Amino acid sequence: MPNPKYKTPKSKTRRRRSHLALSAPNTVPCPQCHEPRLPHHVCLNCGTYNGRTVIEVEKTKG
Ligand SMILES: [Zn+2]
């Protein structure tokens, strides 16, 4: 069975993983309700896009 001759040192593992961090998605404030939403997406808080209602959003609390 082929096997690695040496174990991977912790520093090499950590160096490799230094590029694996996730970044927070970019958001823009909704022009209708000013809630943060993804750019070029329907606002999930009020259901509008480009000034008109596109989807109906259920008003639920809790
Ligand atoms: Zn909105």
N, CA, C, O and the ligand as a Tripos MOL2 file, in Angstrom:
@<TRIPOS>MOLECULE
protein
  249   247    63     0     0
PROTEIN
NO_CHARGES

@<TRIPOS>ATOM
      1 N           0.8490   -1.1960    0.0000 N.3       1 MET1
      2 CA          0.0000    0.0000    0.0000 C.3       1 MET1
      3 C           0.8830    1.2430    0.0000 C.2       1 MET1
      4 O           1.7780    1.3670    0.8360 O.2       1 MET1
      5 N           0.6330    2.1810   -0.9480 N.am      2 PRO2
      6 CA          1.3860    3.4330   -0.9010 C.3       2 PRO2
      7 C           0.9560    4.2660    0.3040 C.2       2 PRO2
      8 O          -0.2300    4.4230    0.5980 O.2       2 PRO2
      9 N           1.9270    4.7690    0.9550 N.am      3 ASN3
     10 CA          1.6670    5.5270    2.1730 C.3       3 ASN3
     11 C           2.5750    6.7450    2.1720 C.2       3 ASN3
     12 O           3.7020    6.6710    1.6810 O.2       3 ASN3
     13 N           2.1050    7.8720    2.7150 N.am      4 PRO4
     14 CA          3.0070    9.0160    2.8250 C.3       4 PRO4
     15 C           4.1840    8.6850    3.7300 C.2       4 PRO4
     16 O           4.0440    8.0350    4.7650 O.2       4 PRO4
     17 N           5.3530    9.1600    3.2990 N.am      5 LYS5
     18 CA          6.5420    8.8450    4.0770 C.3       5 LYS5
     19 C           6.5740    9.6420    5.3760 C.2       5 LYS5
     20 O           7.0660    9.1670    6.3990 O.2       5 LYS5
     21 N           6.0350   10.8760    5.3180 N.am      6 TYR6
     22 CA          6.0320   11.7330    6.5070 C.3       6 TYR6
     23 C           4.6230   12.2490    6.7500 C.2       6 TYR6
     24 O           3.8450   12.4270    5.8130 O.2       6 TYR6
     25 N           4.3090   12.4830    7.9930 N.am      7 LYS7
     26 CA          3.0120   13.0920    8.2870 C.3       7 LYS7
     27 C           3.0790   14.5790    7.9370 C.2       7 LYS7
     28 O           4.1290   15.2140    8.0360 O.2       7 LYS7
     29 N           1.9150   15.1170    7.5210 N.am      8 THR8
     30 CA          1.8520   16.5400    7.1760 C.3       8 THR8
     31 C           1.9570   17.3700    8.4540 C.2       8 THR8
     32 O           1.1590   17.1960    9.3750 O.2       8 THR8
     33 N           2.9360   18.2700    8.5110 N.am      9 PRO9
     34 CA          3.0770   19.0650    9.7350 C.3       9 PRO9
     35 C           1.8910   20.0020    9.9290 C.2       9 PRO9
     36 O           1.2350   20.4140    8.9730 O.2       9 PRO9
     37 N           1.6380   20.3250   11.1880 N.am     10 LYS10
     38 CA          0.5300   21.2270   11.5270 C.3      10 LYS10
     39 C           0.6560   22.5410   10.7840 C.2      10 LYS10
     40 O          -0.3440   23.1030   10.3370 O.2      10 LYS10
     41 N           1.8990   23.0430   10.6470 N.am     11 SER11
     42 CA          2.0700   24.3460   10.0040 C.3      11 SER11
     43 C           1.6570   24.2880    8.5400 C.2      11 SER11
     44 O           1.0950   25.2530    8.0210 O.2      11 SER11
     45 N           1.9280   23.1610    7.8590 N.am     12 LYS12
     46 CA          1.5570   23.0550    6.4480 C.3      12 LYS12
     47 C           0.0400   22.9570    6.3070 C.2      12 LYS12
     48 O          -0.5460   23.5680    5.4130 O.2      12 LYS12
     49 N          -0.5970   22.1800    7.1980 N.am     13 THR13
     50 CA         -2.0620   22.0890    7.1880 C.3      13 THR13
     51 C          -2.6780   23.4640    7.3980 C.2      13 THR13
     52 O          -3.6140   23.8490    6.6970 O.2      13 THR13
     53 N          -2.1470   24.2010    8.3690 N.am     14 ARG14
     54 CA         -2.7240   25.5110    8.6810 C.3      14 ARG14
     55 C          -2.4540   26.5150    7.5580 C.2      14 ARG14
     56 O          -3.2870   27.3780    7.2810 O.2      14 ARG14
     57 N          -1.2800   26.3990    6.9060 N.am     15 ARG15
     58 CA         -0.9810   27.2740    5.7720 C.3      15 ARG15
     59 C          -2.0000   27.0180    4.6490 C.2      15 ARG15
     60 O          -2.5110   27.9580    4.0400 O.2      15 ARG15
     61 N          -2.2850   25.7420    4.3870 N.am     16 ARG16
     62 CA         -3.2400   25.3890    3.3360 C.3      16 ARG16
     63 C          -4.6310   25.9290    3.6870 C.2      16 ARG16
     64 O          -5.3360   26.4490    2.8220 O.2      16 ARG16
     65 N          -5.0130   25.8050    4.9420 N.am     17 ARG17
     66 CA         -6.3520   26.2210    5.3520 C.3      17 ARG17
     67 C          -6.4800   27.7230    5.5380 C.2      17 ARG17
     68 O          -7.5740   28.2180    5.8080 O.2      17 ARG17
     69 N          -5.3890   28.4540    5.4000 N.am     18 SER18
     70 CA         -5.4740   29.8960    5.5750 C.3      18 SER18
     71 C          -6.3040   30.5370    4.4740 C.2      18 SER18
     72 O          -6.7020   31.6940    4.6130 O.2      18 SER18
     73 N          -6.5810   29.8230    3.3780 N.am     19 HIS19
     74 CA         -7.3670   30.3780    2.2690 C.3      19 HIS19
     75 C          -8.7990   29.8600    2.2710 C.2      19 HIS19
     76 O          -9.5490   30.1580    1.3420 O.2      19 HIS19
     77 N          -9.2030   29.0960    3.2830 N.am     20 LEU20
     78 CA        -10.5090   28.4460    3.2620 C.3      20 LEU20
     79 C         -11.5940   29.2420    3.9770 C.2      20 LEU20
     80 O         -12.7420   28.8020    4.0330 O.2      20 LEU20
     81 N         -11.2580   30.3870    4.5150 N.am     21 ALA21
     82 CA        -12.2550   31.1360    5.2840 C.3      21 ALA21
     83 C         -13.3570   31.6470    4.3630 C.2      21 ALA21
     84 O         -13.0930   32.0580    3.2330 O.2      21 ALA21
     85 N         -14.5990   31.6180    4.8560 N.am     22 LEU22
     86 CA        -15.7290   32.1500    4.1160 C.3      22 LEU22
     87 C         -15.8980   33.6230    4.4630 C.2      22 LEU22
     88 O         -15.6140   34.0490    5.5820 O.2      22 LEU22
     89 N         -16.3610   34.3830    3.4950 N.am     23 SER23
     90 CA        -16.6230   35.7880    3.7500 C.3      23 SER23
     91 C         -18.1280   36.0200    3.7310 C.2      23 SER23
     92 O         -18.8740   35.2860    3.0830 O.2      23 SER23
     93 N         -18.5560   37.0390    4.4410 N.am     24 ALA24
     94 CA        -19.9800   37.3510    4.5120 C.3      24 ALA24
     95 C         -20.4680   37.8250    3.1530 C.2      24 ALA24
     96 O         -19.7380   38.5300    2.4560 O.2      24 ALA24
     97 N         -21.7230   37.4450    2.7430 N.am     25 PRO25
     98 CA        -22.2270   37.8940    1.4500 C.3      25 PRO25
     99 C         -22.4450   39.3960    1.4420 C.2      25 PRO25
    100 O         -22.7810   39.9930    2.4640 O.2      25 PRO25
    101 N         -22.2480   40.0070    0.2660 N.am     26 ASN26
    102 CA        -22.4290   41.4440    0.1320 C.3      26 ASN26
    103 C         -23.9240   41.7740    0.1800 C.2      26 ASN26
    104 O         -24.7290   41.0760   -0.4360 O.2      26 ASN26
    105 N         -24.2930   42.8080    0.8930 N.am     27 THR27
    106 CA        -25.6900   43.2120    0.9630 C.3      27 THR27
    107 C         -25.8200   44.6920    0.6510 C.2      27 THR27
    108 O         -24.9010   45.4810    0.8710 O.2      27 THR27
    109 N         -26.9960   45.0460    0.1280 N.am     28 VAL28
    110 CA        -27.3270   46.4510   -0.0930 C.3      28 VAL28
    111 C         -28.6520   46.7140    0.6170 C.2      28 VAL28
    112 O         -29.4640   45.7950    0.7260 O.2      28 VAL28
    113 N         -28.9040   47.9280    1.1040 N.am     29 PRO29
    114 CA        -30.1820   48.1940    1.7650 C.3      29 PRO29
    115 C         -31.3210   48.2390    0.7510 C.2      29 PRO29
    116 O         -31.1860   48.8070   -0.3320 O.2      29 PRO29
    117 N         -32.4540   47.6230    1.1290 N.am     30 CYS30
    118 CA        -33.6390   47.6260    0.2660 C.3      30 CYS30
    119 C         -34.1900   49.0470    0.1690 C.2      30 CYS30
    120 O         -34.3490   49.7010    1.2000 O.2      30 CYS30
    121 N         -34.4890   49.5530   -1.0470 N.am     31 PRO31
    122 CA        -35.0230   50.9230   -1.1460 C.3      31 PRO31
    123 C         -36.4200   51.0650   -0.5450 C.2      31 PRO31
    124 O         -36.8310   52.1790   -0.2170 O.2      31 PRO31
    125 N         -37.1710   49.9460   -0.3890 N.am     32 GLN32
    126 CA        -38.5310   50.0290    0.1610 C.3      32 GLN32
    127 C         -38.5200   49.9780    1.6880 C.2      32 GLN32
    128 O         -39.0790   50.8510    2.3520 O.2      32 GLN32
    129 N         -37.8740   48.9420    2.2380 N.am     33 CYS33
    130 CA        -37.9580   48.7170    3.6800 C.3      33 CYS33
    131 C         -36.6180   48.9170    4.3760 C.2      33 CYS33
    132 O         -36.5310   48.8200    5.6000 O.2      33 CYS33
    133 N         -35.5650   49.1970    3.5950 N.am     34 HIS34
    134 CA        -34.2330   49.4910    4.1360 C.3      34 HIS34
    135 C         -33.6210   48.3130    4.8890 C.2      34 HIS34
    136 O         -32.6740   48.4900    5.6550 O.2      34 HIS34
    137 N         -34.1550   47.1210    4.6760 N.am     35 GLU35
    138 CA        -33.5340   45.9270    5.2370 C.3      35 GLU35
    139 C         -32.3880   45.5040    4.3150 C.2      35 GLU35
    140 O         -32.4720   45.7360    3.1090 O.2      35 GLU35
    141 N         -31.3200   44.8920    4.8390 N.am     36 PRO36
    142 CA        -30.2570   44.4190    3.9550 C.3      36 PRO36
    143 C         -30.7340   43.2650    3.0830 C.2      36 PRO36
    144 O         -31.3870   42.3390    3.5640 O.2      36 PRO36
    145 N         -30.4030   43.3290    1.7990 N.am     37 ARG37
    146 CA        -30.7580   42.2470    0.8640 C.3      37 ARG37
    147 C         -29.5830   42.0390   -0.0690 C.2      37 ARG37
    148 O         -28.6890   42.8790   -0.1660 O.2      37 ARG37
    149 N         -29.5970   40.8950   -0.7610 N.am     38 LEU38
    150 CA        -28.5520   40.6030   -1.7190 C.3      38 LEU38
    151 C         -28.7360   41.4820   -2.9540 C.2      38 LEU38
    152 O         -29.8730   41.7300   -3.3570 O.2      38 LEU38
    153 N         -27.6510   41.9600   -3.5680 N.am     39 PRO39
    154 CA        -27.7950   42.7800   -4.7660 C.3      39 PRO39
    155 C         -28.4380   41.9900   -5.9090 C.2      39 PRO39
    156 O         -28.1320   40.8100   -6.0820 O.2      39 PRO39
    157 N         -29.3150   42.6140   -6.6850 N.am     40 HIS40
    158 CA        -29.9870   42.0170   -7.8490 C.3      40 HIS40
    159 C         -30.8890   40.8570   -7.4350 C.2      40 HIS40
    160 O         -31.1150   39.9360   -8.2200 O.2      40 HIS40
    161 N         -31.4070   40.8990   -6.1980 N.am     41 HIS41
    162 CA        -32.3160   39.8570   -5.7230 C.3      41 HIS41
    163 C         -33.5940   40.5280   -5.2050 C.2      41 HIS41
    164 O         -33.5890   41.6890   -4.7960 O.2      41 HIS41
    165 N         -34.6850   39.7570   -5.2360 N.am     42 VAL42
    166 CA        -35.9280   40.2150   -4.6330 C.3      42 VAL42
    167 C         -35.7110   40.3550   -3.1300 C.2      42 VAL42
    168 O         -35.0890   39.4990   -2.5030 O.2      42 VAL42
    169 N         -36.2260   41.4350   -2.5610 N.am     43 CYS43
    170 CA        -36.1060   41.6080   -1.1190 C.3      43 CYS43
    171 C         -36.9970   40.5870   -0.4380 C.2      43 CYS43
    172 O         -38.1940   40.5230   -0.7190 O.2      43 CYS43
    173 N         -36.4310   39.7930    0.4480 N.am     44 LEU44
    174 CA        -37.1910   38.7450    1.1170 C.3      44 LEU44
    175 C         -37.9890   39.2950    2.2840 C.2      44 LEU44
    176 O         -38.8080   38.5770    2.8580 O.2      44 LEU44
    177 N         -37.7730   40.5460    2.6480 N.am     45 ASN45
    178 CA        -38.5130   41.1310    3.7610 C.3      45 ASN45
    179 C         -39.8380   41.7300    3.2860 C.2      45 ASN45
    180 O         -40.8700   41.5430    3.9310 O.2      45 ASN45
    181 N         -39.8130   42.4570    2.1490 N.am     46 CYS46
    182 CA        -41.0420   43.0950    1.6720 C.3      46 CYS46
    183 C         -41.4750   42.5400    0.3130 C.2      46 CYS46
    184 O         -42.5720   42.8660   -0.1390 O.2      46 CYS46
    185 N         -40.6710   41.7250   -0.3500 N.am     47 GLY47
    186 CA        -41.0740   41.0780   -1.5890 C.3      47 GLY47
    187 C         -41.0790   41.9800   -2.8010 C.2      47 GLY47
    188 O         -41.7880   41.6870   -3.7640 O.2      47 GLY47
    189 N         -40.3250   43.0570   -2.8010 N.am     48 THR48
    190 CA        -40.3210   43.9620   -3.9530 C.3      48 THR48
    191 C         -39.0070   43.8520   -4.7070 C.2      48 THR48
    192 O         -37.9720   43.4910   -4.1450 O.2      48 THR48
    193 N         -39.0740   44.1760   -6.0080 N.am     49 TYR49
    194 CA        -37.8750   44.2990   -6.8230 C.3      49 TYR49
    195 C         -38.1300   45.3980   -7.8340 C.2      49 TYR49
    196 O         -39.1580   45.3920   -8.5110 O.2      49 TYR49
    197 N         -37.2210   46.3270   -7.9420 N.am     50 ASN50
    198 CA        -37.2990   47.4430   -8.8880 C.3      50 ASN50
    199 C         -38.5900   48.2380   -8.6890 C.2      50 ASN50
    200 O         -39.2150   48.6820   -9.6520 O.2      50 ASN50
    201 N         -38.9740   48.4060   -7.4330 N.am     51 GLY51
    202 CA        -40.0920   49.2670   -7.1210 C.3      51 GLY51
    203 C         -41.4700   48.6270   -7.1890 C.2      51 GLY51
    204 O         -42.4600   49.2960   -6.8910 O.2      51 GLY51
    205 N         -41.5740   47.3260   -7.5790 N.am     52 ARG52
    206 CA        -42.8960   46.6960   -7.6280 C.3      52 ARG52
    207 C         -42.8760   45.4000   -6.8350 C.2      52 ARG52
    208 O         -41.8260   44.7850   -6.6480 O.2      52 ARG52
    209 N         -44.0710   44.9900   -6.3650 N.am     53 THR53
    210 CA        -44.1790   43.7670   -5.5760 C.3      53 THR53
    211 C         -44.0850   42.5690   -6.5130 C.2      53 THR53
    212 O         -44.8340   42.4700   -7.4850 O.2      53 THR53
    213 N         -43.1730   41.6740   -6.2170 N.am     54 VAL54
    214 CA        -42.9390   40.5010   -7.0640 C.3      54 VAL54
    215 C         -43.4570   39.2460   -6.3800 C.2      54 VAL54
    216 O         -44.0510   38.3850   -7.0290 O.2      54 VAL54
    217 N         -43.2390   39.1380   -5.0820 N.am     55 ILE55
    218 CA        -43.7110   37.9670   -4.3430 C.3      55 ILE55
    219 C         -44.4660   38.4420   -3.1140 C.2      55 ILE55
    220 O         -44.1850   39.5060   -2.5620 O.2      55 ILE55
    221 N         -45.4340   37.6280   -2.6960 N.am     56 GLU56
    222 CA        -46.1610   37.9150   -1.4720 C.3      56 GLU56
    223 C         -45.3580   37.3730   -0.2930 C.2      56 GLU56
    224 O         -44.9200   36.2230   -0.3140 O.2      56 GLU56
    225 N         -45.1700   38.1860    0.7140 N.am     57 VAL57
    226 CA        -44.4100   37.7770    1.8890 C.3      57 VAL57
    227 C         -45.3570   37.6380    3.0600 C.2      57 VAL57
    228 O         -46.0920   38.5670    3.3930 O.2      57 VAL57
    229 N         -45.3350   36.4600    3.6890 N.am     58 GLU58
    230 CA        -46.1790   36.2450    4.8650 C.3      58 GLU58
    231 C         -45.6490   37.0650    6.0260 C.2      58 GLU58
    232 O         -44.4500   37.0920    6.3000 O.2      58 GLU58
    233 N         -46.5600   37.7230    6.6900 N.am     59 LYS59
    234 CA        -46.1790   38.4930    7.8730 C.3      59 LYS59
    235 C         -46.3060   37.5890    9.1050 C.2      59 LYS59
    236 O         -47.4040   37.3730    9.6170 O.2      59 LYS59
    237 N         -45.2080   37.0840    9.5540 N.am     60 THR60
    238 CA        -45.2200   36.2190   10.7370 C.3      60 THR60
    239 C         -44.3250   36.8570   11.8040 C.2      60 THR60
    240 O         -43.2950   37.4630   11.5090 O.2      60 THR60
    241 N         -44.7510   36.6970   13.0150 N.am     61 LYS61
    242 CA        -43.9540   37.2180   14.1250 C.3      61 LYS61
    243 C         -43.5850   36.0670   15.0450 C.2      61 LYS61
    244 O         -44.4530   35.3770   15.5800 O.2      61 LYS61
    245 N         -42.3100   35.8750   15.2170 N.am     62 GLY62
    246 CA        -41.8050   34.8430   16.1070 C.3      62 GLY62
    247 C         -41.6760   33.5400   15.4770 C.2      62 GLY62
    248 O         -41.2590   32.5790   16.1240 O.2      62 GLY62
    249 ZN        -37.5490   45.2840    1.2360 Zn       63 ZN63
@<TRIPOS>BOND
     1     1     2 1
     2     2     3 1
     3     3     4 2
     4     3     5 am
     5     5     6 1
     6     6     7 1
     7     7     8 2
     8     7     9 am
     9     9    10 1
    10    10    11 1
    11    11    12 2
    12    11    13 am
    13    13    14 1
    14    14    15 1
    15    15    16 2
    16    15    17 am
    17    17    18 1
    18    18    19 1
    19    19    20 2
    20    19    21 am
    21    21    22 1
    22    22    23 1
    23    23    24 2
    24    23    25 am
    25    25    26 1
    26    26    27 1
    27    27    28 2
    28    27    29 am
    29    29    30 1
    30    30    31 1
    31    31    32 2
    32    31    33 am
    33    33    34 1
    34    34    35 1
    35    35    36 2
    36    35    37 am
    37    37    38 1
    38    38    39 1
    39    39    40 2
    40    39    41 am
    41    41    42 1
    42    42    43 1
    43    43    44 2
    44    43    45 am
    45    45    46 1
    46    46    47 1
    47    47    48 2
    48    47    49 am
    49    49    50 1
    50    50    51 1
    51    51    52 2
    52    51    53 am
    53    53    54 1
    54    54    55 1
    55    55    56 2
    56    55    57 am
    57    57    58 1
    58    58    59 1
    59    59    60 2
    60    59    61 am
    61    61    62 1
    62    62    63 1
    63    63    64 2
    64    63    65 am
    65    65    66 1
    66    66    67 1
    67    67    68 2
    68    67    69 am
    69    69    70 1
    70    70    71 1
    71    71    72 2
    72    71    73 am
    73    73    74 1
    74    74    75 1
    75    75    76 2
    76    75    77 am
    77    77    78 1
    78    78    79 1
    79    79    80 2
    80    79    81 am
    81    81    82 1
    82    82    83 1
    83    83    84 2
    84    83    85 am
    85    85    86 1
    86    86    87 1
    87    87    88 2
    88    87    89 am
    89    89    90 1
    90    90    91 1
    91    91    92 2
    92    91    93 am
    93    93    94 1
    94    94    95 1
    95    95    96 2
    96    95    97 am
    97    97    98 1
    98    98    99 1
    99    99   100 2
   100    99   101 am
   101   101   102 1
   102   102   103 1
   103   103   104 2
   104   103   105 am
   105   105   106 1
   106   106   107 1
   107   107   108 2
   108   107   109 am
   109   109   110 1
   110   110   111 1
   111   111   112 2
   112   111   113 am
   113   113   114 1
   114   114   115 1
   115   115   116 2
   116   115   117 am
   117   117   118 1
   118   118   119 1
   119   119   120 2
   120   119   121 am
   121   121   122 1
   122   122   123 1
   123   123   124 2
   124   123   125 am
   125   125   126 1
   126   126   127 1
   127   127   128 2
   128   127   129 am
   129   129   130 1
   130   130   131 1
   131   131   132 2
   132   131   133 am
   133   133   134 1
   134   134   135 1
   135   135   136 2
   136   135   137 am
   137   137   138 1
   138   138   139 1
   139   139   140 2
   140   139   141 am
   141   141   142 1
   142   142   143 1
   143   143   144 2
   144   143   145 am
   145   145   146 1
   146   146   147 1
   147   147   148 2
   148   147   149 am
   149   149   150 1
   150   150   151 1
   151   151   152 2
   152   151   153 am
   153   153   154 1
   154   154   155 1
   155   155   156 2
   156   155   157 am
   157   157   158 1
   158   158   159 1
   159   159   160 2
   160   159   161 am
   161   161   162 1
   162   162   163 1
   163   163   164 2
   164   163   165 am
   165   165   166 1
   166   166   167 1
   167   167   168 2
   168   167   169 am
   169   169   170 1
   170   170   171 1
   171   171   172 2
   172   171   173 am
   173   173   174 1
   174   174   175 1
   175   175   176 2
   176   175   177 am
   177   177   178 1
   178   178   179 1
   179   179   180 2
   180   179   181 am
   181   181   182 1
   182   182   183 1
   183   183   184 2
   184   183   185 am
   185   185   186 1
   186   186   187 1
   187   187   188 2
   188   187   189 am
   189   189   190 1
   190   190   191 1
   191   191   192 2
   192   191   193 am
   193   193   194 1
   194   194   195 1
   195   195   196 2
   196   195   197 am
   197   197   198 1
   198   198   199 1
   199   199   200 2
   200   199   201 am
   201   201   202 1
   202   202   203 1
   203   203   204 2
   204   203   205 am
   205   205   206 1
   206   206   207 1
   207   207   208 2
   208   207   209 am
   209   209   210 1
   210   210   211 1
   211   211   212 2
   212   211   213 am
   213   213   214 1
   214   214   215 1
   215   215   216 2
   216   215   217 am
   217   217   218 1
   218   218   219 1
   219   219   220 2
   220   219   221 am
   221   221   222 1
   222   222   223 1
   223   223   224 2
   224   223   225 am
   225   225   226 1
   226   226   227 1
   227   227   228 2
   228   227   229 am
   229   229   230 1
   230   230   231 1
   231   231   232 2
   232   231   233 am
   233   233   234 1
   234   234   235 1
   235   235   236 2
   236   235   237 am
   237   237   238 1
   238   238   239 1
   239   239   240 2
   240   239   241 am
   241   241   242 1
   242   242   243 1
   243   243   244 2
   244   243   245 am
   245   245   246 1
   246   246   247 1
   247   247   248 2
@<TRIPOS>SUBSTRUCTURE
     1 MET1         2 RESIDUE 1 A MET
     2 PRO2         6 RESIDUE 1 A PRO
     3 ASN3        10 RESIDUE 1 A ASN
     4 PRO4        14 RESIDUE 1 A PRO
     5 LYS5        18 RESIDUE 1 A LYS
     6 TYR6        22 RESIDUE 1 A TYR
     7 LYS7        26 RESIDUE 1 A LYS
     8 THR8        30 RESIDUE 1 A THR
     9 PRO9        34 RESIDUE 1 A PRO
    10 LYS10       38 RESIDUE 1 A LYS
    11 SER11       42 RESIDUE 1 A SER
    12 LYS12       46 RESIDUE 1 A LYS
    13 THR13       50 RESIDUE 1 A THR
    14 ARG14       54 RESIDUE 1 A ARG
    15 ARG15       58 RESIDUE 1 A ARG
    16 ARG16       62 RESIDUE 1 A ARG
    17 ARG17       66 RESIDUE 1 A ARG
    18 SER18       70 RESIDUE 1 A SER
    19 HIS19       74 RESIDUE 1 A HIS
    20 LEU20       78 RESIDUE 1 A LEU
    21 ALA21       82 RESIDUE 1 A ALA
    22 LEU22       86 RESIDUE 1 A LEU
    23 SER23       90 RESIDUE 1 A SER
    24 ALA24       94 RESIDUE 1 A ALA
    25 PRO25       98 RESIDUE 1 A PRO
    26 ASN26      102 RESIDUE 1 A ASN
    27 THR27      106 RESIDUE 1 A THR
    28 VAL28      110 RESIDUE 1 A VAL
    29 PRO29      114 RESIDUE 1 A PRO
    30 CYS30      118 RESIDUE 1 A CYS
    31 PRO31      122 RESIDUE 1 A PRO
    32 GLN32      126 RESIDUE 1 A GLN
    33 CYS33      130 RESIDUE 1 A CYS
    34 HIS34      134 RESIDUE 1 A HIS
    35 GLU35      138 RESIDUE 1 A GLU
    36 PRO36      142 RESIDUE 1 A PRO
    37 ARG37      146 RESIDUE 1 A ARG
    38 LEU38      150 RESIDUE 1 A LEU
    39 PRO39      154 RESIDUE 1 A PRO
    40 HIS40      158 RESIDUE 1 A HIS
    41 HIS41      162 RESIDUE 1 A HIS
    42 VAL42      166 RESIDUE 1 A VAL
    43 CYS43      170 RESIDUE 1 A CYS
    44 LEU44      174 RESIDUE 1 A LEU
    45 ASN45      178 RESIDUE 1 A ASN
    46 CYS46      182 RESIDUE 1 A CYS
    47 GLY47      186 RESIDUE 1 A GLY
    48 THR48      190 RESIDUE 1 A THR
    49 TYR49      194 RESIDUE 1 A TYR
    50 ASN50      198 RESIDUE 1 A ASN
    51 GLY51      202 RESIDUE 1 A GLY
    52 ARG52      206 RESIDUE 1 A ARG
    53 THR53      210 RESIDUE 1 A THR
    54 VAL54      214 RESIDUE 1 A VAL
    55 ILE55      218 RESIDUE 1 A ILE
    56 GLU56      222 RESIDUE 1 A GLU
    57 VAL57      226 RESIDUE 1 A VAL
    58 GLU58      230 RESIDUE 1 A GLU
    59 LYS59      234 RESIDUE 1 A LYS
    60 THR60      238 RESIDUE 1 A THR
    61 LYS61      242 RESIDUE 1 A LYS
    62 GLY62      246 RESIDUE 1 A GLY
    63 ZN63       249 GROUP 0 **** ****
